[in-house]
Amino acid sequence: MLAALHRGARQAKCAPNTGRRRGDPSRRRNELTTGLPFDDFRALLNSLPGPDEQAASAARAREATLTKPAGSLGRLEEIAEWLAAWTGRSPAVTRPLVAVFAGNHGVTAQGVSPFPASVTAQMVENFAAGGAAINQICIAYDLGLKVFDLALDMPTADITQEAAMDERTCAATMAFGMEAIAGGTDLLCIGEMGIGNTTVAAAIFHALYGGEATDWVGPGTGADEAGIARKAEAVARAVALHKAHLSDPLEVLRRLGGREIAAMAGAILAARVERIPVIIDGFVATSAAAVLHAADPAALDHCLMGHVSAEPGHRAAVGRLGKTPLLDLGMRLGEGTGAALAAGIVKAAAQCHSGMATFEQAGVSGKEA
């Protein structure tokens, strides 16, 4: 099934340290294998593999022999065991990858961002040229980087007036997102770029978790007080318009989401099927994860939350997912930057686990009975 969902992704030019893929999933022939476009994803969500308990047990056993007091590395020890559980082998990170998905949004017509939609494509070019923050973090931590631009010349529909995507487009975009793992990786960090997408993410959270639109709306790329008010009004109108259809998380995704959010959801699912651990980035990336979590609370067991964003609604959303972020640095850039920084911690956890000597190897006396 996963192979069928993967078919048809387009390849494009590569820049140093950056594999770039251009795609218009809505123009491709849909190759899903069942009657309705979302059916394959519902089937995947109902058959997700669980952790490898034998590998996790082996990691715990080795951890107990390493030259340190038990528990002294705190969450690094938990991360090492998590890596073992989801890869089925001794903890190691040898091919880490940051996947950044870019999309444009019709809701920008509502004045929800201080930047024009053209900035999305300009930033994608900046990624390809190596000039963005995410490029520097990937260099610093020796991470691979792929950028996926998703039909930037065809923004999704304005969610205050109609559904962002039809079911076929949304499902095809999720399938396209699955291509993030093509070529191989053993740690996937997901991020995004898209003018207007904090508005879209806020609408998803509002639809899934309720409250008021103002609970989920923040400054995004730097909106002033009036801009934040326009965002909140747009989110409230969008959720009210689609209210009758929001009991199904995949309908929330297609009606209120964006191509980059659908693609991130697909990437998270593909990683689970292929037993690849995932680090989730900030506010917008978390909205993609939240859709999957709403469909199946166990769907994110192979994921870590890289950081908590300065975007006001992110901490609340992370709490709904039951995750504890690795970092809290006041960041709100997107681009996968928080996830990439967290990947450095995950790499260190794996290296400590595999590289440290045992008490026996080092000739160090263990704890007295």
LUMPA-992510 format. One record per atom (N, C-alpha, C): residue in three letters; x, y, z. Coordinates in steps of 0.1 Angstrom, whole numbers, plus 5000, padded with zeros to 4 digits. Atoms other than C-alpha are relative to their C-alpha. Layout:
ALAXYZ/...
// end
This chain:
MET500849885000/MET500050005000/MET500950135000/LEU499249884999/LEU502750255009/LEU500750024987/ALA499349985013/ALA504550194976/ALA499050064990/ALA500949945009/ALA501350274957/ALA499850155004/LEU500149864996/LEU500950594977/LEU501150094996/HIS498849935003/HIS504450694969/HIS500250044985/ARG499749985014/ARG504250674931/ARG499750144995/GLY500349885008/GLY504550974909/GLY500750135005/ALA499449874995/ALA506651224929/ALA501050044989/ARG499149945010/ARG508651454906/ARG501350045006/GLN498749974996/GLN512351504909/GLN500450144994/ALA499549875005/ALA514051844905/ALA501450035003/LYS498649974998/LYS517352024906/LYS500450005015/CYS499549994986/CYS519552004937/CYS501050115001/ALA499049904997/ALA521652274953/ALA500949945011/PRO499150064990/PRO524552214977/PRO499349995014/ASN500750044987/ASN523252045009/ASN498550015000/THR501449995001/THR519752084996/THR499549924988/GLY500850075011/GLY517651834976/GLY498750074999/ARG501249935002/ARG514752024961/ARG499149934991/ARG501050075008/ARG511551874948/ARG498950104998/ARG501249925003/ARG508852054930/ARG498949914997/GLY501150095002/GLY505451914929/GLY498650074999/ASP501449955000/ASP501851984919/ASP499149875001/PRO500850124999/PRO499951684933/PRO498750014994/SER501449995005/SER496651824922/SER499949974985/ARG500050025015/ARG497751784885/ARG500449864997/ARG499650135003/ARG498951434888/ARG498949905001/ARG501050104999/ARG496851124882/ARG500149945013/ASN500150064986/ASN495750994916/ASN500149854999/GLU499750145001/GLU497150644921/GLU499649935013/LEU500450074988/LEU495550554954/LEU499249884997/THR500450135004/THR494350204956/THR498649965003/THR501350034997/THR490850224969/THR499050104995/GLY501049925006/GLY487550394961/GLY500150155003/LEU499949864996/LEU487850724981/LEU501450045003/PRO498649974998/PRO491050914982/PRO500649985014/PHE499550014987/PHE491350915020/PHE500049865006/ASP500150134994/ASP490650545024/ASP501349935003/ASP498750064997/ASP494250435021/ASP500650065013/PHE499449944988/PHE495250675048/PHE499349965013/ARG500850064989/ARG492450555071/ARG500549865003/ALA499550134998/ALA493750205065/ALA501450005006/LEU498749994994/LEU497350305073/LEU499950045015/LEU500249964986/LEU496150475105/LEU499549885009/ASN500550124993/ASN494450145115/ASN501049895001/SER499050115000/SER497549935110/SER501450055002/LEU498749954997/LEU500450135123/LEU500949905008/PRO499150094992/PRO503449925135/PRO500350075014/GLY499649954986/GLY504349955172/GLY501549995002/PRO498550004997/PRO507749985189/PRO500549865000/ASP499350134999/ASP510249705188/ASP500549995015/GLU499750014986/GLU510249605225/GLU501349935003/GLN498850084998/GLN513149365221/GLN501250104999/ALA498949905002/ALA515449645208/ALA500050105011/ALA500049904989/ALA514249885235/ALA500549935013/SER499550074988/SER514949625262/SER501649984999/ALA498650025001/ALA518449565248/ALA500750145002/ALA499549874997/ALA519049945249/ALA500150035015/ARG500149984986/ARG517949955285/ARG501149925007/ALA499050084994/ALA520249675294/ALA501450054998/ARG498749945002/ARG523249835278/ARG500250135008/GLU499949874993/GLU522450175294/GLU500449975014/ALA499750034986/ALA522650005328/ALA501549975003/THR498550044999/THR526349905321/THR500950114997/LEU499149905005/LEU527650235309/LEU500650085012/THR499249944989/THR530250435330/THR499450145004/LYS500749894994/LYS527850675347/LYS499049955010/PRO501150044991/PRO525350675375/PRO498749984993/ALA501350035007/ALA521950525365/ALA499250135000/GLY500849895002/GLY519750795351/GLY500650145000/SER499349874999/SER522451065352/SER499950084987/LEU500149935013/LEU521951155315/LEU498550044997/GLY501349965001/GLY518251215321/GLY499349964987/ARG500750035013/ARG516251245288/ARG500849944989/LEU499150065011/LEU519251145267/LEU499849855001/GLU500250154999/GLU518750795281/GLU498649964994/GLU501350035006/GLU515050805272/GLU500050014985/ILE499949985015/ILE515850925237/ILE500749884994/ALA499350125005/ALA518350645232/ALA499149884999/GLU500950125000/GLU515750385241/GLU498950024990/TRP501049975010/TRP513150565219/TRP500549974986/LEU499450035013/LEU515550545190/LEU500049854997/ALA499950145002/ALA516050175195/ALA498649944998/ALA501350065001/ALA512350105199/ALA499450034986/TRP500649975013/TRP511450275166/TRP500949974988/THR499150055011/THR514450165145/THR500249855000/GLY499850144999/GLY514649815158/GLY501549965001/ARG498650034999/ARG518349835163/ARG500750095011/SER499349924991/SER521049985186/SER499950144996/PRO500249855003/PRO520550365189/PRO501250054992/ALA499049945009/ALA522350535160/ALA499350104991/VAL500549915010/VAL521750835138/VAL501150034990/THR499049985010/THR523750825106/THR499650074988/ARG500549935011/ARG521550975080/ARG498850095003/PRO501149914996/PRO519451255096/PRO499650094989/LEU500649925011/LEU517251465073/LEU499050105005/VAL501049904998/VAL515351785076/VAL499250024986/ALA500849985012/ALA512451805051/ALA499150125003/VAL500749884999/VAL510952145046/VAL499050014988/PHE501150005010/PHE507552175028/PHE499550144999/ALA500449865003/ALA506452505012/ALA498650004993/GLY501349995006/GLY502852595003/GLY499550145001/ASN500749874999/ASN500752904996/ASN498549995002/HIS501350014995/HIS497352995009/HIS499150114996/GLY500949905004/GLY494353174996/GLY499550095011/VAL500549924988/VAL493453305031/VAL500950135001/THR499249884999/THR496253565027/THR499250124994/ALA500849895005/ALA493653765008/ALA499250085011/GLN500749934989/GLN492153845042/GLN500950095008/GLY499149914993/GLY495154045052/GLY500649945013/VAL499550064987/VAL496453795078/VAL501550005002/SER498549994999/SER500153845071/SER500550134995/PRO499449875005/PRO502354155068/PRO500849984988/PHE499250035012/PHE504253975040/PHE499149954989/PRO500750055011/PRO503053905005/PRO500349854997/ALA499850145003/ALA502553544993/ALA501249974992/SER498850035008/SER505453584969/SER501249975008/VAL498850034991/VAL507853564999/VAL500249855001/THR499850154999/THR507153185000/THR501049954990/ALA499150045010/ALA508753124967/ALA501450065001/GLN498749934998/GLN511553374974/GLN500849935011/MET499350084990/MET512353185006/MET500549864996/VAL499650135006/VAL512352854988/VAL501350014992/GLU498749975007/GLU515053004965/GLU501150025010/ASN499049984989/ASN516953114996/ASN500549875006/PHE499650134995/PHE516852765010/PHE500949934990/ALA499250075010/ALA518152634977/ALA501450064998/ALA498749935001/ALA520952894977/ALA500949985012/GLY499350024988/GLY521952805012/GLY500050125010/GLY499949874993/GLY521153145027/GLY499150015012/ALA501049994989/ALA518453065053/ALA500649945013/ALA499650054987/ALA518752985090/ALA500149855000/ILE500050145000/ILE517852625084/ILE501249944994/ASN498750055006/ASN520852585061/ASN501150005010/GLN498849994991/GLN523252705088/GLN499949905011/ILE500250104990/ILE521752475114/ILE500349864995/CYS499750135006/CYS521952175091/CYS501549994998/ILE498550005001/ILE525652265084/ILE500649975014/ALA499450024987/ALA526352295121/ALA499849865006/TYR500350134994/TYR524751965130/TYR500249884990/ASP499850105010/ASP525651775098/ASP498749924997/LEU501350055004/LEU522051725087/LEU499750024985/GLY500449985014/GLY520751665052/GLY498850095000/LEU501149915001/LEU518151905039/LEU499349984986/LYS500850015012/LYS515351855013/LYS498950115001/VAL501149905000/VAL512952135003/VAL499049964989/PHE501050045009/PHE509652044987/PHE499150134997/ASP500949895003/ASP507752334969/ASP498849944994/LEU501250075003/LEU504152234965/LEU499050104993/ALA500949925008/ALA502452414936/ALA499850145005/LEU500149864994/LEU503352764949/LEU499250104991/ASP500749915008/ASP501752924919/ASP498549975000/MET501550034998/MET498352764929/MET499749995015/PRO500450004986/PRO497452864964/PRO498849925003/THR501350064996/THR494852664982/THR498950115001/ALA501149915000/ALA491452814983/ALA499950085014/ASP500249924988/ASP490553085009/ASP499049935009/ILE500750084991/ILE489352885039/ILE498850075006/THR501149934995/THR486953165049/THR498850004990/GLN501150005010/GLN484953105017/GLN499749864995/GLU500250145005/GLU485452735007/GLU501149915006/ALA499050094995/ALA487452425015/ALA501350034993/ALA498749975005/ALA491152465011/ALA500349914988/MET499850105010/MET491352144990/MET498949914999/ASP500950115001/ASP489151874976/ASP500749885006/GLU499450124994/GLU489751524990/GLU501149944992/ARG499050065008/ARG491651404960/ARG501350085000/THR498849924999/THR494051694961/THR500849985013/CYS499450014987/CYS494651664998/CYS500749865001/ALA499450144999/ALA495251284996/ALA501249994991/ALA498950015009/ALA497551324966/ALA501250085006/THR498949924994/THR499551594985/THR500649925012/MET499550084989/MET499851365016/MET500949894994/ALA499250105007/ALA501151094992/ALA501350064996/PHE498849935004/PHE503651344978/PHE500950025012/GLY499249984988/GLY504851425013/GLY500749875004/MET499450134996/MET505651055018/MET501449994993/GLU498850005007/GLU508451114993/GLU501250055008/ALA498949954991/ALA510451285021/ALA501049905004/ILE499150104995/ILE511850955031/ILE500649924989/ALA499450075011/ALA512750834996/ALA501550035000/GLY498649985000/GLY516450784994/GLY500649965013/GLY499550054987/GLY516750685030/GLY500350105010/THR499649924988/THR517050845064/THR499749925012/ASP500350074987/ASP517150725100/ASP499550105011/LEU500649904991/LEU515851045116/LEU499550114991/LEU500749905009/LEU513351275099/LEU499550125009/CYS500549884994/CYS512851635110/CYS499150074990/ILE501049945009/ILE509751805095/ILE499950155003/GLY500249854998/GLY509452185089/GLY499250054988/GLU500949945011/GLU507552425066/GLU500450144997/MET499949865003/MET507452755049/MET498750034992/GLY501249965007/GLY504252935038/GLY499450135006/ILE500649874995/ILE503053295041/ILE498549975002/GLY501450024996/GLY499653275059/GLY499849865007/ASN500250134995/ASN500252925073/ASN499850005015/THR500450004986/THR500053025110/THR498550025002/THR501549994999/THR496453135103/THR499449874997/VAL500650135004/VAL495752795087/VAL500249905012/ALA499850094989/ALA497352615116/ALA499150035012/ALA500949964989/ALA495452815141/ALA498549954998/ALA501350055003/ALA492252725123/ALA499949855003/ILE500050144998/ILE493152355125/ILE499949975015/PHE500050024985/PHE493852375163/PHE498650045005/HIS501449954995/HIS490552575168/HIS499049894997/ALA501050105004/ALA488652305149/ALA500149885008/LEU499850134992/LEU490252015168/LEU499850025015/TYR500049984985/TYR490452165203/TYR499050105006/GLY501049914995/GLY487752425205/GLY500650135006/GLY499649874995/GLY488052745226/GLY499650114991/GLU500249895008/GLU488053075210/GLU501150014989/ALA499049985010/ALA489853165178/ALA501250085005/THR498949924994/THR491953415198/THR500949925008/ASP499250094992/ASP493253125219/ASP501249954991/TRP499150075008/TRP495152995189/TRP500850094990/VAL499549915010/VAL496153305169/VAL501150095007/GLY498949924995/GLY499553485174/GLY500550094989/PRO499449915010/PRO501853725155/PRO500549944987/GLY499450075012/GLY503253465131/GLY501250074995/THR498849935006/THR505653655108/THR500250145005/GLY499849864994/GLY505253975129/GLY498850094998/ALA501249925002/ALA501654085125/ALA499850095012/ASP500349914989/ASP500654385146/ASP498749975006/GLU501250024993/GLU497654415168/GLU498849994991/ALA501150015010/ALA495354485139/ALA500049884992/GLY499950125008/GLY496754205119/GLY499649875008/ILE500450124991/ILE496353955148/ILE498450005001/ALA501550005000/ALA492654065150/ALA499449954987/ARG500450055013/ARG492254005113/ARG500149854999/LYS499850155000/LYS493753655117/LYS498949935008/ALA501050064991/ALA491453575146/ALA498650004994/GLU501349995006/GLU488453695127/GLU499949904988/ALA500050095011/ALA489453485096/ALA499949855005/VAL500050134994/VAL490053175118/VAL498549975005/ALA501350024995/ALA486653215135/ALA499049984988/ARG500950025012/ARG484853255101/ARG500249874993/ALA499750135007/ALA486652955086/ALA499449885007/VAL500450114992/VAL485852725114/VAL498449995000/ALA501549995000/ALA482152845115/ALA499549954987/LEU500550045014/LEU481852785077/LEU500049854999/HIS499950155002/HIS483052425079/HIS499649925012/LYS500350064987/LYS481652345113/LYS499449864999/ALA500850135001/ALA479352065101/ALA500949884995/HIS499250115006/HIS482251865086/HIS501349975008/LEU498750004993/LEU484951895113/LEU500149895011/SER499950114991/SER484251575133/SER501149904995/ASP499050095006/ASP486651385109/ASP501350084999/PRO498749925001/PRO490351495113/PRO500550024986/LEU499549985013/LEU491151435077/LEU499150104992/GLU500849895006/GLU488251665067/GLU500550135006/VAL499449884994/VAL489751925091/VAL501250044991/LEU498849985007/LEU492951885072/LEU499750064986/ARG500249965014/ARG491551925037/ARG499250134999/ARG500849875000/ARG489052205046/ARG500750125005/LEU499449894993/LEU491252415068/LEU501550014998/GLY498550015000/GLY494852305060/GLY500650064987/GLY499349955012/GLY497352375033/GLY500849884995/ARG499350115006/ARG499452165010/ARG501249965008/GLU498850044992/GLU502552185032/GLU499649925013/ILE500450074988/ILE500552065062/ILE499549864996/ALA500350145004/ALA499051775043/ALA501249924997/ALA498750075003/ALA502551685030/ALA500749965013/MET499350034987/MET503951695066/MET499349885006/ALA500750114995/ALA501151465077/ALA500349874993/GLY499650115008/GLY502051225049/GLY501449955003/ALA498650044996/ALA505751235058/ALA500049935013/ILE500150064987/ILE504951155094/ILE499549855000/LEU500650135002/LEU502850855084/LEU501049914993/ALA499050085007/ALA505450725059/ALA501149965009/ALA498950034991/ALA508150745085/ALA499549895010/ARG500550104991/ARG505950545109/ARG500049864994/VAL500150135007/VAL505350265084/VAL501449954998/GLU498650045003/GLU509150255076/GLU500950005012/ARG499350004987/ARG510150275113/ARG501150105001/ILE499149894999/ILE511850605111/ILE499650105010/PRO500449904989/PRO511850835142/PRO499950144993/VAL500349875005/VAL510551185136/VAL500150105011/ILE500049884991/ILE511151525152/ILE499150104994/ILE500949905005/ILE508351775148/ILE500550145004/ASP499649864998/ASP509052145145/ASP499050085008/GLY500749914993/GLY506952435156/GLY498550004998/PHE501549995000/PHE503352565155/PHE499349944988/VAL500750055012/VAL502552485119/VAL500249854998/ALA499850145001/ALA504252145118/ALA499249925010/THR500850074990/THR502452055150/THR498649994996/SER501450015005/SER499152125133/SER499849874991/ALA500050125008/ALA499951845108/ALA500049875010/ALA499950114991/ALA500851615137/ALA498649995008/ALA501250004992/ALA497651715156/ALA498949934992/VAL501050065008/VAL495451595127/VAL500149845001/LEU499850144998/LEU497051245129/LEU499749955014/HIS500350034986/HIS496851245167/HIS498549995002/ALA501450004998/ALA493151325165/ALA499449874993/ALA500550135007/ALA492651025141/ALA500449885008/ASP499550114992/ASP494750795163/ASP501050055010/PRO499049944990/PRO496350905196/PRO501349935000/ALA498750075000/ALA499150645191/ALA500850034987/ALA499449985013/ALA499950785156/ALA501450085002/LEU498849924998/LEU502751005171/LEU501049945009/ASP499150064991/ASP504450755193/ASP501549994995/HIS498750005005/HIS507450755170/HIS500650144998/CYS499649865002/CYS507751135172/CYS500450065013/LEU499649914989/LEU509551375195/LEU499650154996/MET500349865003/MET508551745198/MET501350075002/GLY498749935000/GLY511651945189/GLY500150125009/HIS500049884992/HIS510752265206/HIS498650055002/VAL501349924999/VAL507952485219/VAL500250144995/SER499949875007/SER507452795198/SER499650115009/ALA500549884993/ALA506953145210/ALA498650044995/GLU501349975004/GLU503753145190/GLU499049965011/PRO500750024988/PRO501153165218/PRO499249875001/GLY500850124999/GLY498952865209/GLY500849875000/HIS499250125001/HIS501852625205/HIS500149925012/ARG499950074988/ARG502352535241/ARG498749925003/ALA501350074997/ALA498652455245/ALA499849884990/ALA500150115010/ALA498752245213/ALA500949885004/VAL499050104996/VAL501852055225/VAL499449925012/GLY500650064988/GLY500051985258/GLY498949904996/ARG501050095005/ARG497151835239/ARG500549874994/LEU499350125006/LEU499551595222/LEU500749915010/GLY499350084990/GLY501051485255/GLY501549994998/LYS498550005003/LYS504551575244/LYS500750105009/THR499249914993/THR507351735263/THR501150054990/PRO499049955010/PRO509451955239/PRO501449995006/LEU498650004996/LEU513251915240/LEU500650135003/LEU499549874999/LEU513852285237/LEU499050105001/ASP500949884998/ASP512252615247/ASP500950124999/LEU499049905002/LEU514352885231/LEU499350134995/GLY500749885004/GLY511653145223/GLY500050024985/MET500049995015/MET511853065185/MET498649994994/ARG501250015008/ARG509053105160/ARG500250024985/LEU499649985013/LEU510853095127/LEU499349904990/GLY500450115010/GLY509552765112/GLY501349954993/GLU498950065009/GLU511752615084/GLU500649875006/GLY499450124993/GLY512352315107/GLY501150035009/THR498849964992/THR514852515127/THR500049945014/GLY500050064987/GLY513652395161/GLY500249855000/ALA499850145001/ALA513452035150/ALA501549974997/ALA498650035003/ALA516952055135/ALA500950025012/LEU499249984988/LEU518452195167/LEU499849885009/ALA500350124991/ALA516751905186/ALA500749884994/ALA499450115006/ALA518251665161/ALA501549995006/GLY498750014994/GLY521651755176/GLY500049935013/ILE500250074987/ILE520451645210/ILE499849854998/VAL500350145003/VAL519151315195/VAL501349934996/LYS498750065004/LYS522451255178/LYS500949985012/ALA499250024989/ALA524251315210/ALA499649895009/ALA500550114992/ALA522051075229/ALA500449874994/ALA499650125007/ALA522750805203/ALA501549975002/GLN498650024999/GLN526450865204/GLN500549975015/CYS499650044986/CYS526650855242/CYS499749865003/HIS500450144998/HIS524750525242/HIS501049914993/SER499150095008/SER526950365215/SER501550015003/GLY498649984999/GLY530250525222/GLY500649995014/MET499550014987/MET530550525260/MET500549865003/ALA499550134996/ALA532550245276/ALA499149955011/THR500650074988/THR530949995300/THR500950015012/PHE499150014988/PHE532249965336/PHE501049904997/GLU499050105002/GLU533849645326/GLU501150044990/GLN499049965010/GLN535549785294/GLN501050105006/ALA499249894995/ALA536850085313/ALA500849965013/GLY499450044987/GLY537949895344/GLY499650095011/VAL500549914990/VAL535850125365/VAL499149925009/SER500850084990/SER534249985397/SER498650054999/GLY501449975000/GLY530549965396/GLY499550045014/LYS500649964987/LYS528150065424/LYS500049885010/GLU499950114990/GLU528649855456/GLU498649965003/ALA501350064996/ALA525849625466/ALA499650055014/
// end
